Amino acid sequence: MRPLKLVKPIDLKPGRTYLIQEKRPQYAHQKFKGTFVKNDYPPSLIYYTISHFTNVICAGNHSCSNLGLQAIYWNYYEADALAIAYTNQALREITGDPSFMI
């Protein structure tokens, strides 16, 4: 399976869906998927960038409220899940192995 691509908050693109995970190990179980809306940049050095997401999906595939997350605590990942799913399906048909995954 291919690794996820880490995306810096400044490189998030509005309208794209990202996987979101807490950076701190004790909270790494906190994972979401959401569509990026915008960043609010800090007015001074003592504040952090806030990244806003909508259409958020949380654990158990449940809808959650919109999120505004401090970038210092979260990692954002871009995953080409659809392309991987199509590739896996094609390779399963070619190899004849129903459990084949890249």
N, C-alpha and C positions, 0 to 999 in steps of 0.2 A: 504494500500500500504506500502511496506517495505521501510525503510529509506535507503538512499545511504550510502555507506561505505567510510569515509574520508581516503585518503591515503597520507602519508607523501611523499615529493619529493624524499627522499632517498630510499623509498620503491617502486617507480614506476618501472614497468617491461617492457623492450623493446618489442615492438610488440603488446602490449595490448592497448585496447581503453579505454580512460577515459573521463569522463565528467569534464569540467573545468568551474569554476565560480570565478569571481572577489570577493575578500574578503571584500573590503570596501563597506559599505551599499549603498553609492551614486552611485556605479557602479555595483551593484549586478545584474543588467539586462544583463551584458555582460557574455554570456554563450557560450561555444563551446564544441565540441566533437572531439577528435583527438587521433591518435595512437602515443604512446610515443616512442621516438627514443633514447634519451640520456640526461644526465645531464652534464652541465659544472659546475664544482665546483669552488668556488672563490679562487683566489690566495692569498687573505688576508682577514682579518675580515671586511674591509670596503666595500666589494663586496658581492653579493648574488648569490645563485645557480640559474642557468638558465636552465629551463627544455624545451627541444625541442620536438615538435609534428609535425607530417605529416598527410596527409589525413584529414585535418581539415574541419569540418562542422560547419557553423555558423547559425545565425537566418534565418528562412525560408528555412532550409535544403539546403542552398547554400554552395558550396565549397569555402574555403578561402585559402589564402597562408599558407605556413608552419609557425608555431609559435615558438618563443623563449621567454619564459615567466619567469620573476623574481619570484621566489617561494614566496617571502615575500608578494606579492599581490594576489596570486591565491590559490584556493583550488582545489584539484584533488579528484575525486570520482570514485569508482569502482561500477558498477551496473551490476547485473546479469539479465539484461532486457530480454534476450531470455528465461531463465528458468522461470521467472515470467510470461511471455506471455504464455508459454506452460501450466503452472499451472493454470492460469486464465481461459484459454480455456477449460481445463479438468474440472475445477470446475463449469464453466458455463453449460457444458453438463450434469454433475452430478446433479446440483441443478435445472436446467431448467430455470435459471435466466440469460438472455442475458447480463445484466449489472453487474453481479457479478465480483468483483475484490478483491484480497488479498492486 
